[in-house]
Amino acid sequence: MHAVGVAEYGPVENLQAREVPKPSKPTSRQMLVRVKAISVNPIDVKVRGGVYDDAPDYYERVKPLTQEAPNFHIIGYDGAGIVLETGPDVKYFKPGDEIFYLANPALPGSYSEELLVDERHAGHKPKSLDFVQAAAMPLTYATAYEALADRLEIKKGEKAAVLIINGGGGMGSIASQVARHILQLPIVITTTSRPETTAFSRKMGATHVVNHHHDIVQQIKDLHLPADVPLKYAFFTSRTEQYLRPVGDVLAPFGKACSIVQANFDMYGTEFMSKSLTFVWCWVGTGPYHHYVNDREEKHHEWYEELARFVDEGTVKCHLMQRLRLTAEGIREAHRRLEAGKAVGKLALGVDEPGEGQAFC
């Protein structure tokens, strides 16, 4: 089969198409899936570049992908496709089902014609979305929901406000919807910097938007938020070290902050101690990466099934903003656009999108 990946980590030009062996027969709770669409995320860019650092042993863990035949790391985590075959212990899906899924970051990824997917990290594709739209949803939704509902422990209908750093990106735009439309918080503040990202963030659920190129603390003070709706929560989807101090300044005492962006920072001199603030990390891969110790194995499947219902009901909007043909050059172009740092919402690629070149070649 055809696949796209790297034999050597480095610049975008290292992404190449290759003919590789098909996946082995699915075992246990695995499904063999024909990939119809993928989306590209910052993790893809970091892994390809050799700088992914969310897990300190990551490149040691995936070394067999490049050190053993076919000596090729197939990247990619978000995807959507059709189930071809199921392992003996699969209980939620059958051949022919249309699904969307999150691939395991330590195994061959979704930039391939066929892929083994664990059913615990898949859901039935929303009926109202095509494959490209569906492929844009899994990683950002699972991460946002885990960060807000599990790690920050926000309660549905809670009389509180949340601050989301970078509301115009793929993660911030879905987190805004989780906060406003699913957890039903009365106030969702996001940060943006451009007219197009500001408008997009408001469309995705933000009740208030501030400019992260200016003084966040003063701008939030100037919002004159209701006294009975404390700013209890903050979600970092960009530059943890840059926004840690202002977040500490604006959060209410005993509030909580969660980040998905690895960083080296010092809390000394911030308000985190005097306000008894809680800081937590969220990495959506923690469960499978650490063998589900202290974790619910089925939660991502449950969340994706809920997401499909939310999308079909209109509660959650797809945040896909750019579409490309799923070729090696299309994937390279997607990486370039993410590296440029100007993306709005999500970018996804499909085998049936118009354009030149054979899929995955």
KOLKOL-883058 format. One line per 3 residues: their letters; for each residue x, z, y of C-alpha. Coordinates in pm, 1 decimal, always signed. Layout:
<rs>
A	X/Z/Y | ...
</rs>
This chain:
<rs>
MHA	+0.0/+0.0/+0.0 | +99.7/-30.1/+364.3 | +185.4/+274.5/+574.2
VGV	+349.6/+360.3/+907.3 | +604.7/+636.2/+955.3 | +973.5/+709.6/+1007.2
AEY	+1280.7/+706.1/+788.3 | +1468.0/+883.4/+1067.4 | +1315.5/+1104.6/+1335.7
GPV	+1365.9/+986.7/+1690.5 | +1222.7/+753.0/+1957.0 | +899.3/+559.0/+1928.0
ENL	+1090.3/+252.6/+1809.7 | +1166.8/+439.4/+1485.6 | +802.9/+404.3/+1381.7
QAR	+787.7/+124.7/+1127.1 | +553.4/-22.4/+868.0 | +650.7/-17.2/+502.2
EVP	+515.0/-94.6/+159.7 | +498.9/+240.7/-23.8 | +352.7/+359.8/-356.4
KPS	-14.3/+454.5/-356.1 | -98.6/+825.0/-373.3 | -118.2/+985.4/-715.0
KPT	-450.8/+1056.1/-884.8 | -637.5/+1336.4/-699.6 | -614.0/+1680.6/-858.9
SRQ	-797.9/+2008.0/-801.4 | -985.9/+1978.1/-469.1 | -816.1/+1660.6/-351.1
MLV	-994.0/+1335.0/-267.2 | -843.9/+988.1/-255.6 | -958.9/+832.8/+71.3
RVK	-946.2/+477.0/+207.3 | -840.7/+528.3/+568.5 | -1057.0/+343.0/+821.2
AIS	-935.9/+506.8/+1143.5 | -688.0/+761.0/+1278.0 | -623.3/+930.9/+1607.5
VNP	-292.7/+1028.4/+1761.8 | -214.7/+1377.6/+1891.1 | +82.3/+1550.1/+2056.0
IDV	+185.7/+1685.9/+1714.9 | +235.5/+1326.2/+1595.0 | +470.0/+1254.7/+1884.7
KVR	+670.4/+1573.6/+1832.5 | +701.8/+1528.0/+1455.6 | +815.8/+1167.6/+1498.2
GGV	+1066.5/+1276.7/+1761.9 | +1218.2/+1546.7/+1542.0 | +1128.2/+1823.8/+1786.8
YDD	+818.3/+1978.9/+1630.5 | +868.9/+2356.0/+1646.6 | +536.3/+2530.7/+1579.3
APD	+673.1/+2635.5/+1238.6 | +1048.4/+2712.2/+1236.0 | +1092.1/+2582.8/+880.4
YYE	+883.2/+2268.0/+928.8 | +1157.7/+2009.1/+888.2 | +1298.8/+2198.7/+591.0
RVK	+952.1/+2199.7/+434.7 | +903.8/+1823.9/+481.5 | +1262.5/+1726.6/+395.4
PLT	+1158.4/+1577.0/+59.2 | +953.4/+1314.7/+245.6 | +1267.8/+1158.2/+392.8
QEA	+1529.2/+1271.3/+139.2 | +1345.9/+1155.0/-173.7 | +1191.2/+816.9/-260.4
PNF	+1040.7/+639.9/-73.0 | +1249.7/+823.2/+193.9 | +975.1/+780.4/+449.6
HII	+769.7/+1037.8/+642.0 | +418.2/+900.3/+688.6 | +288.7/+1081.1/+996.9
GYD	-69.3/+1138.9/+1111.3 | -324.6/+1418.8/+1083.4 | -665.0/+1313.3/+1221.3
GAG	-856.6/+1049.7/+1033.5 | -1181.5/+908.9/+899.1 | -1251.6/+699.1/+593.1
IVL	-1434.4/+650.3/+264.0 | -1389.7/+861.9/-48.2 | -1261.7/+650.6/-338.2
ETG	-1209.4/+917.2/-603.6 | -1239.9/+1295.3/-631.9 | -1040.6/+1560.3/-813.9
PDV	-1203.6/+1768.2/-1089.3 | -1276.7/+2068.0/-866.1 | -1425.8/+1884.9/-566.4
KYF	-1775.7/+2015.4/-495.3 | -1876.9/+1885.2/-151.2 | -1810.7/+1509.3/-176.1
KPG	-1846.2/+1209.1/-406.2 | -1706.1/+855.1/-414.6 | -1856.1/+640.8/-138.2
DEI	-1900.7/+927.5/+108.4 | -1791.8/+857.6/+467.0 | -1582.9/+1150.4/+590.4
FYL	-1363.1/+1273.3/+873.0 | -1073.4/+1502.7/+797.7 | -752.7/+1680.0/+895.0
ANP	-448.2/+1597.6/+683.8 | -191.4/+1855.4/+573.8 | +107.3/+1851.1/+816.5
ALP	+354.4/+1913.4/+532.8 | +238.7/+1616.6/+320.6 | +222.8/+1237.6/+372.2
GSY	-14.9/+1174.6/+660.9 | -297.7/+948.4/+766.7 | -98.3/+647.3/+894.6
SEE	-157.8/+484.9/+554.5 | -415.2/+269.7/+378.5 | -495.8/+546.9/+130.5
LLV	-447.8/+921.7/+150.7 | -505.7/+1237.8/-49.9 | -726.1/+1476.8/+148.3
DER	-814.6/+1836.4/+60.9 | -1193.6/+1873.2/+77.2 | -1151.7/+2211.4/+247.9
HAG	-1034.4/+2021.4/+555.7 | -1298.3/+1747.7/+561.0 | -1660.0/+1698.5/+657.0
HKP	-1920.6/+1425.8/+627.0 | -1879.4/+1182.1/+915.4 | -2139.8/+1218.7/+1192.2
KSL	-2397.0/+945.4/+1142.2 | -2404.1/+863.2/+1511.9 | -2028.2/+792.1/+1532.8
DFV	-1828.2/+498.6/+1403.2 | -1504.9/+563.7/+1212.9 | -1281.8/+541.1/+1521.4
QAA	-1491.5/+790.5/+1714.9 | -1507.8/+1024.1/+1415.4 | -1128.8/+1012.7/+1369.9
AMP	-1086.2/+1152.5/+1722.7 | -1264.7/+1477.7/+1644.0 | -1116.6/+1690.1/+1360.4
LTY	-787.8/+1834.1/+1488.8 | -905.2/+1912.3/+1841.1 | -1240.4/+2055.7/+1732.8
ATA	-1101.2/+2278.3/+1458.2 | -823.6/+2401.3/+1687.6 | -1056.0/+2468.2/+1980.0
YEA	-1317.3/+2643.6/+1768.3 | -1055.5/+2852.4/+1588.6 | -891.6/+2949.7/+1917.5
LAD	-1213.6/+3043.2/+2097.1 | -1428.1/+3187.3/+1818.7 | -1169.1/+3326.6/+1575.7
RLE	-860.4/+3415.3/+1778.3 | -1023.1/+3507.7/+2111.1 | -1333.7/+3635.0/+1929.0
IKK	-1574.9/+3505.9/+2193.7 | -1931.9/+3592.3/+2100.1 | -2210.5/+3337.7/+2137.8
GEK	-2402.2/+3396.2/+2460.0 | -2150.8/+3649.4/+2588.2 | -2174.3/+3713.5/+2962.0
AAV	-1815.7/+3615.7/+3033.9 | -1605.1/+3332.8/+3173.4 | -1318.1/+3137.2/+3017.9
LII	-1029.5/+2952.2/+3182.5 | -905.8/+2642.4/+2996.6 | -570.2/+2503.4/+3104.2
NGG	-576.2/+2120.3/+3116.7 | -944.0/+2040.4/+3077.6 | -895.6/+1663.5/+3095.8
GGM	-691.1/+1628.1/+2777.5 | -812.5/+1580.7/+2422.9 | -795.0/+1951.2/+2343.2
GSI	-926.0/+2084.0/+2672.8 | -1222.7/+1846.9/+2675.3 | -1347.1/+1954.9/+2333.3
ASQ	-1271.2/+2323.4/+2405.5 | -1489.0/+2298.9/+2715.6 | -1778.6/+2182.3/+2500.2
VAR	-1723.3/+2454.8/+2241.3 | -1719.7/+2717.4/+2516.1 | -2017.9/+2587.4/+2713.3
HIL	-2249.1/+2426.9/+2457.6 | -2174.6/+2606.4/+2130.4 | -2064.1/+2954.2/+2239.1
QLP	-2288.5/+2918.5/+2545.8 | -2066.3/+3091.2/+2799.6 | -2218.4/+3083.3/+3148.5
IVI	-1891.3/+2992.9/+3321.9 | -1621.8/+2754.1/+3196.5 | -1333.3/+2698.0/+3438.3
TTT	-1087.5/+2417.9/+3364.1 | -775.7/+2290.8/+3535.4 | -710.7/+1924.4/+3615.6
SRP	-518.7/+1734.4/+3881.4 | -664.0/+1383.6/+3919.1 | -1010.0/+1258.3/+4020.4
ETT	-1065.5/+1090.3/+3682.9 | -967.7/+1398.6/+3481.6 | -1177.7/+1621.5/+3706.7
AFS	-1486.5/+1405.4/+3657.2 | -1423.5/+1385.1/+3281.8 | -1379.9/+1761.2/+3252.3
RKM	-1708.9/+1825.8/+3430.1 | -1878.8/+1577.0/+3199.4 | -1734.7/+1763.9/+2900.0
GAT	-1881.1/+2098.1/+3004.5 | -1675.7/+2256.6/+3282.4 | -1883.6/+2448.0/+3535.1
HVV	-1586.6/+2486.4/+3772.8 | -1260.8/+2290.6/+3806.5 | -939.3/+2393.9/+3983.1
NHH	-621.1/+2194.7/+4047.4 | -325.5/+2308.9/+3835.5 | -81.0/+2154.3/+4082.8
HDI	-186.4/+2412.4/+4340.0 | -232.6/+2790.3/+4347.5 | -463.8/+2863.7/+4053.5
VQQ	-502.2/+3230.5/+4143.4 | -622.9/+3163.8/+4497.1 | -850.7/+2880.6/+4387.8
IKD	-1021.5/+3104.0/+4133.8 | -1061.3/+3378.9/+4393.5 | -1222.5/+3121.5/+4620.0
LHL	-1483.7/+3043.6/+4353.2 | -1641.9/+3385.6/+4420.7 | -1754.6/+3422.3/+4061.6
PAD	-2042.3/+3664.9/+3996.8 | -1921.9/+4022.9/+3956.6 | -2119.3/+4061.8/+3634.2
VPL	-1948.6/+3762.2/+3466.8 | -1584.2/+3870.6/+3422.8 | -1311.4/+3617.2/+3352.7
KYA	-1226.3/+3764.6/+3012.2 | -1067.7/+3470.8/+2832.5 | -801.0/+3204.0/+2880.7
FFT	-701.2/+2914.3/+2655.8 | -365.8/+2741.3/+2707.6 | -357.7/+2377.5/+2594.3
SRT	-49.2/+2299.7/+2804.0 | +272.4/+2468.0/+2922.2 | +225.2/+2827.7/+2814.0
EQY	+533.8/+2950.8/+3001.1 | +425.0/+2790.0/+3330.0 | +75.3/+2938.5/+3338.1
LRP	+131.2/+3278.4/+3176.1 | +179.3/+3467.6/+3504.0 | -120.2/+3321.5/+3692.4
VGD	-339.1/+3372.3/+3385.2 | -235.7/+3737.0/+3380.4 | -326.2/+3760.2/+3748.4
VLA	-678.3/+3619.9/+3710.7 | -791.3/+3769.4/+3378.9 | -1008.6/+4078.9/+3386.6
PFG	-864.4/+4399.5/+3237.0 | -878.3/+4405.7/+2853.9 | -912.2/+4027.9/+2850.7
KAC	-756.2/+3789.6/+2598.6 | -541.1/+3478.1/+2620.4 | -470.6/+3227.1/+2343.4
SIV	-217.1/+2944.9/+2335.3 | -163.8/+2646.8/+2106.5 | +155.3/+2536.9/+2284.2
QAN	+484.4/+2673.4/+2154.3 | +701.9/+2822.1/+2428.5 | +982.9/+3065.2/+2500.0
FDM	+866.4/+3306.4/+2768.9 | +895.9/+3661.8/+2898.6 | +589.8/+3874.3/+2974.3
YGT	+794.4/+4128.8/+3168.5 | +669.1/+4158.3/+3524.4 | +330.4/+4001.2/+3450.1
EFM	-7.5/+4177.3/+3456.9 | -38.4/+4169.1/+3077.6 | +76.8/+4530.3/+3034.8
SKS	-109.6/+4694.6/+3323.4 | -435.3/+4516.6/+3236.1 | -397.0/+4576.2/+2859.8
LTF	-437.1/+4203.7/+2800.8 | -411.4/+4053.8/+2453.3 | -206.4/+3740.3/+2384.7
VWC	-258.0/+3549.7/+2057.8 | -138.0/+3222.5/+1909.4 | -351.4/+2965.8/+1731.4
WVG	-211.2/+2708.3/+1488.9 | -480.5/+2524.6/+1297.7 | -241.2/+2466.2/+1008.4
TGP	-178.2/+2835.1/+940.3 | -416.8/+2859.3/+644.4 | -287.5/+2575.4/+425.3
YHH	+72.7/+2619.6/+542.8 | +73.5/+2983.1/+432.6 | -145.1/+2942.1/+122.6
YVN	-460.9/+3085.2/+283.1 | -331.5/+3442.9/+287.2 | -573.7/+3650.4/+499.7
DRE	-781.7/+3339.8/+571.2 | -1115.5/+3187.0/+469.3 | -1035.7/+2873.1/+272.7
EKH	-1367.0/+2698.8/+339.8 | -1394.4/+2756.5/+714.0 | -1271.0/+2416.2/+831.7
HEW	-1509.3/+2234.2/+599.6 | -1794.6/+2449.2/+729.5 | -1694.0/+2380.1/+1089.5
YEE	-1676.4/+2003.1/+1032.7 | -2021.2/+2000.4/+875.0 | -2150.2/+2194.3/+1177.8
LAR	-1967.6/+1955.1/+1410.2 | -2136.6/+1654.1/+1249.0 | -2473.7/+1817.2/+1314.9
FVD	-2379.0/+1909.0/+1673.4 | -2269.6/+1551.5/+1744.1 | -2578.6/+1393.1/+1589.6
EGT	-2801.3/+1633.9/+1783.1 | -2619.8/+1558.7/+2110.0 | -2483.2/+1911.7/+2158.0
VKC	-2122.7/+1786.6/+2141.1 | -2005.0/+1454.7/+2284.1 | -1723.2/+1250.5/+2135.3
HLM	-1423.9/+1267.5/+2371.1 | -1270.4/+935.3/+2264.3 | -1157.4/+735.6/+2568.6
QRL	-917.6/+470.2/+2432.1 | -932.0/+248.1/+2122.4 | -658.0/+35.8/+1962.6
RLT	-614.4/-173.9/+1649.7 | -457.1/+24.4/+1365.0 | -124.8/-157.5/+1329.4
AEG	+234.5/-38.6/+1354.4 | +252.4/-169.2/+1710.1 | -81.9/-7.5/+1791.2
IRE	+51.4/+327.5/+1673.7 | +370.6/+281.2/+1873.9 | +162.7/+202.7/+2182.3
AHR	-49.5/+513.2/+2122.3 | +265.9/+727.2/+2108.6 | +390.6/+570.8/+2432.0
RLE	+65.1/+648.8/+2609.2 | +72.6/+1011.4/+2496.6 | +435.7/+1049.3/+2601.8
AGK	+345.6/+915.4/+2948.1 | +131.3/+1225.5/+2997.1 | -159.1/+1049.5/+3167.5
AVG	-410.2/+1035.9/+2882.7 | -772.6/+1133.3/+2942.5 | -958.8/+1255.9/+2635.8
KLA	-855.2/+1115.5/+2297.9 | -702.2/+789.3/+2176.4 | -784.7/+654.2/+1829.8
LGV	-711.7/+343.8/+1623.5 | -921.0/+157.2/+1366.1 | -863.8/-109.4/+1104.7
DEP	-1163.6/-307.4/+1232.0 | -1073.7/-296.4/+1601.5 | -1003.2/-636.2/+1762.6
GEG	-645.7/-746.5/+1809.6 | -353.3/-907.5/+1634.5 | -177.7/-800.2/+1318.8
QAF	-270.8/-679.5/+972.6 | -386.6/-319.5/+948.9 | -101.7/-69.8/+891.1
C	+154.6/-350.2/+933.1
</rs>
